[in-house]
């Protein structure tokens, strides 16, 4: 998970084959849960992201 540079949200990566089920589960939770106070959407374009803070994180865009 990486924060947007402007602090308005975060982006995270999931496998393509899991994305539809993930979004379906999110929609179901949003309808039935009272603690879902955030939105989830698939990025059309990758926003500007914060740089790694040096905690040993891999470059997540390179495949892992």
C-alpha positions, 0 to 999 in steps of 0.5 A: 500500500502506498499513499498518494502524494497529496494525502487524499488516499492510498493505492494497493495492488491485487492480482487481476484474477481477484479484482472482481471478487474483491470489488463485489465483496467491498460493495456487499460490505458497503451496503451492509456494514456500518463501519465502511467509511471509505471508497474503493475504486480501480485506478484508470491511471496511477496517481503520484505516490509517496516515495519509499521511506527506506523500510526495506520495501520492494518496488511494488510496481516491478511485479511482487 
